Each structure stands twice: as C-alpha cells, then as structure tokens.
Amino acid sequence: MIAPMTRPNRPRYVDDALFADEIGLRYGRYHDFVLRTSYQPAFRLDGDMLVPAAVEGLISATRNGVKVPPSRLFAETAQEDGLFVDGMCRALHLHNFEHFDGENLDLWIRLDMTATDNTDHWLREIRVMASKMAEMELPARRVICQIDGCASADAEMTAALASELRKHGMRVAIDDFGDADLTLERVEAIKPDFIRVDGSLFRDLCRVRQAKMLIRPLVGSFRNMGTAVVIEGIETAAQLEIAADSGADFLQGFALAAPQAAGCLFDDGPPPI
C-alpha cells in the first residue's frame, strides 16, 4: 500500500499497481502475476442456524492466465518487494469490499508481523488503511485486523500496533493461537477483540476422543477474558458439531463455505446447521 520502488518495472506506490475491470473490481499486477480478492465467510450460531457475520479477505493469484497457489506468488516475490506485495493484498481487499453485496458483514484483513519488525512501517500502513476507509466511507468498526506473528514479534511493537488500530476505530484479532510461543500472558497484554484458533490445531484436537472436553475449556478461557473466539479450518460435519458445541463465537471453514471471488453474489441467508 505504501512501499517505495526499489527495482525497475514496478510502480513506486501500491495504488499505481492496481487496476479496475469493466465492472469496477480492482485487481493488481506484480510482474506476470495477477492478484484478485476472494472473501471467505465466517458464521455465528443463532439457534440451529448459521448466520454470516464476517468475511476474510484472501488473495487469488494467476500467472499468465493459469491459477497458482498464493504461496507460489510469495515464494517468487523478490525479497525487496515483499512489503509491496503484502500491501497490495490489503489494498485489494479494502477496495473490493466496496463492491461486496453482503450487508452488515465485517471485513477481516491481515497484518503479518513476520514480514518486517519495523514498527514505523506498520504504523504507516495502519494510517494509510484508515485514510482509505475514510475515503470509502467504510466505518472503521467493520474492519478487523488480524495481527499474525504475535508469538514471535516484539511485545512492545505488537502492543503499539494494537493501540494504533484501536485509535483509528478498528478492532484487533490475534491469528496465532496454536503457536506454542503464544502464551495467555501475551494474549492478555494485547487484549484482542478476537482470537482465531488455528485450523490445524483444531483438527488435531478433533482426532482426540474427548475433544469436546478439551476445546470447551480452551474457548471458555478466552471468553472469560472478554475475547471472542473464532474456530477456523472446519472441514467435516463431525468437526462442525464439535465446533458448534464448543461455545465459540464464530465458525469458519470449507465445510461451511468456500472463498468466493469478489463481485460474486453473496447469499447472506442463514443456512441450517
């Protein structure tokens, strides 16, 4: 979103690498990669119904017209361009949310602390995001920033970023639960509005016969701190049953809904669980 040019054939600013198609949807170009936005819904339980509550912005990439996994895009991004491409992803999610037809849904976007430990960079990124949202007349309260890499990032830097996000009206999420280095003390220091239980950790727990007895106390400990819990990576009906019984606030995974390309008509009616 703000990274300066350090190599030829690349725009100086992220917005100069974004383009609009015939219906106004934004896409980005990085060399021979084309980046587009997909949104994956997260649901809350309302009795026996699953009600869409938020969408997570995800990147879909093609190369010379052939779809490739986003991991390939990032693996082939030059080291000096990493922050530029990272900023492109957030810019696309914000711009395309204007065209999203799901009313009253929140937007989840990521700040990946593993990309750089430069606090000033992230503070600038947050301020640029806030400026973009003001231009779009997107209420900051509807944007939830997931801080990735909290377990290994400097505690003071993470706290500063969480404070800056809240100053601009955005809410804060931690996306690292499942990392052995992310302690309850670190979570309490950040006081996130949301914490996401890693999908691989959740699925590992589901393989244990007494999974419900393990997951309920985990969810309860965070909710007692005033933090809403998101269980992600739900892939089967059995996992959905365990997640629904856990007391988690939000549920997400391919068993509920796959990511949808920005611009697709979104069915925000509540499906039965």
Protein Blocks (a to p, Z undefined) as FASTA:
>chain_A
ZZccfbehiafbfklmgccdfkopacddehjbccddddddddddehjaccdfbdcddddd
deehiacdfklmmmmpcfklmmmmmmmmmmmmmmmmmmpcbghiacdddddfklpccfkl
mmmmmmmmmmmmmmnopafklpccddehklmmcfklmmmmmmmmmmnopacddfkgoiak
lcfklmmmnopabdcddfklmmmmmmpmklmmmmmmmmmmmmmnopacddehiabfklmm
mmmmnopabdcdjkloccddehiacdfbdcdZZ
